[in-house]
Structure formats: structure tokens, C-alpha cells
Amino acid sequence: MTFEGIFFWVVAVLATLLVLGTLVVVHEFGHFITARLVGIRVLEFGIGFPPRAKVIGRDHETEYTLNYLPIGGFVRLEGEESDSDDPRAFGNAGLPKQLLVLVAGVTMNVITAFVLFFVVAWAFNPVVRPHVASVVADSPAALAGIQPGDSLASIDGRSYSLVDLGGDPWSAFMNDLAAQEGKSVTLVVTDSSGRQRTAQVQLAQRSDSGFRPSGESKGYALGVQFNFGIAYTQGDPVTALGTAASSTGKAMSLIWVALGDLGKHIATSPTTGPPGVSGPVGIAAVVGHTLFDYGPILLLLLAAVISANLALLNVLPIPPFDGGKMAIMVIKRAFRIHDVTRLESAIYLVGFALLMAFLVWISYFDLLGLGSHG
């Protein structure tokens, strides 16, 4: 591996640990603050996973620790994993309090996703900004004075936000351009110095072949070839609120669909890699490419998507996820079981083992994919 490759992976892994670690700590903070509010004793709030590095603080009941494995964090509640006579133990709390504490982590991840989407949409509002690479002579673009180095800010007043997760904004732009062939459109054109102007352009039809660029690029309607570009513009808070809400919901629905596809793939073709699903190695690659190719703003956008995904995953009724713990709490109360039983401990252990096996399985295909592109 080259020095550039080593540098990429070092930065990618560190950035991934920072993103995932922060999101997990936020998730655990939801458990922590809710447990304290409903009167359940919190023994430890840890950043990272054991072995413990040091105790960084204490209050009247909780130790705050820093641990050596930088993969998130944890909250240790009195009576969560073993029986306790403490009246403030998790196992002795009422079912509503237990469920409230468990769902608080999911809620924090949803809130985090919403806030990140909102901040990016309001403060930075990244949009697709197609750059004109070349212009065909006598084409509609040439007649409108569009030159190489210009970029298009909008078509008929529509811009294409990267925060809106309704689809691929680059494809949406190109499809809209092709769909308007033979019609007059209003383009906002930005030149290389940043000045904007409005151009009324009569787009060509596919049959007008005299100025079409080589190949079947959808830019034929304008007579240009594009390069992908991104521009950052100031958004407005009201629109950003709506975008943040819709994008958070869309991010969670996308992972729901992906989970369904993953389940079908495992059932029908477990010896091949699942399309569109990545494990830790694949996530690190995506984080690294996002950071190196597009910068920290789009990394924030990716973090919002990951946070929404973590929320949905954790609400699934599968141990050791929070949803699985909630299901076990409901079943225990239905059968009037208050102690931490061996069966309960075994269920968590088996669930954790299956999760680890899944991560190994999907990471294997991540590594195969990296090798095939290396």
C-alpha cells in the first residue's frame, strides 16, 4: 500500500471513530439523563469501552470514566444486569420508567439526526451545482452565452439540495434537463467570478443532432458536457426545519427498506456480499471518501444519516438492541418476573454473539470489495 493509501485509511478510521463514537455517546447520554430524571441509580457513565483508563469525575452516585477502546460509550445502571435490593435499581423500577430509559437513547439519535440536518440545511445548504466542462458550437448553450467554467444554479427556479434525501440530486438535475427538451427554460448561470445572471434558453430536441455532444449524455438538450459540482448557499430556517424533518424520516425509511433487502439476501444468497449494505470497513471507506472528496460539511450530513440509522436499528426488537431489551421487559412484567434470570442473560449473550458474527460476515465482503477495487 502506498503512503497516500495508508494516510487515507488512518484518517478514515479516526474520522469514523469520531463520528460513530460521538453518536454512541449521545445515545448513551439519553439513557443517562433519563435514568437520573426518573430516579434510577446510574453507577457509571463511560466514554469508550473497558478496560478503564481513568476516572475523570464523580458525583454523589455516578463515576465518569474514560476507557481505552474508542468505540462509543456505555451507561451502567444499578440492577440492570444483576439482582439488586436497591429501591432505585433499574429492575425494581416500574415498566413505564424502564421503557422510558431504554427508548431515550433512540430518541437522542433521532434528535441528533434532525439537528444535524437542520444545521447543514440552514447554515450551509449544499446544492448540486453542475459545472460546464465544454460547450458545443451553435448549441442552445452557446447561443445563450454559456461558457466553459460557468455553472448552473437552477432550472426554472429549482435547485437540487443534497440535504433532501428524496433521491439522487445529480440525476434529478439531469433528468429535469432532458425532460424539458424542445422547451424554453429559465437558467440561473454563475460565471467563474461568482456573478449570476438569468438566461432564457430554448432547449434542443434529441433529433437535433448537429451540436449534440459525443455519447448519450442528457446534456444534449443544452449542448454541454457537465462535471459534478457542489455549492454552499445560505438557507432559511423555516425551510431548513421542514427539510430536516423530512430527511430524518427518509433516512430511517431507507434503512428500513435496506434491512428488508438484507434479510432476503441472507436467506437466499448468504455466500455473496449484500448490495448497498456496509459493515465497519465499508463505513470507514465511505467516511474517508466523503471527508477527502467533499469536506467536513458533507461529513456532517453523513453523520446525520448514520444517526438516523442507529436510531432505527436500536429500536428493533432484537437483543442486545434497546428494542430487544424493551421487549424482554414487557414479557417479564407480563409473567410477573422481576429478577434477572439466567434465560434473560443467555438471550442477551446469544444476541450479542449473533451481532458479532454478522459484523464479521459483512466485514469479510467489505474487504473483498476493497480488494477488487485495489
RAURGI-V596473 format. One record per helix or strand of 3 or more residues. SS is the DSSP state (2 for helix, 1 for strand). FROM is the first residue (numbers start at 0). LEN is the number of residues. If there is no record, write none. Layout:
((SS,FROM,LEN) (SS,FROM,LEN))
//
This chain:
((2,2,36) (1,41,17) (1,62,15) (2,89,3) (2,94,30) (1,125,3) (1,130,5) (2,139,4) (1,150,5) (2,168,11) (1,183,7) (1,195,7) (2,217,4) (1,223,4) (1,229,3) (2,236,32) (2,279,15) (2,295,20) (2,321,13) (2,341,32))
//
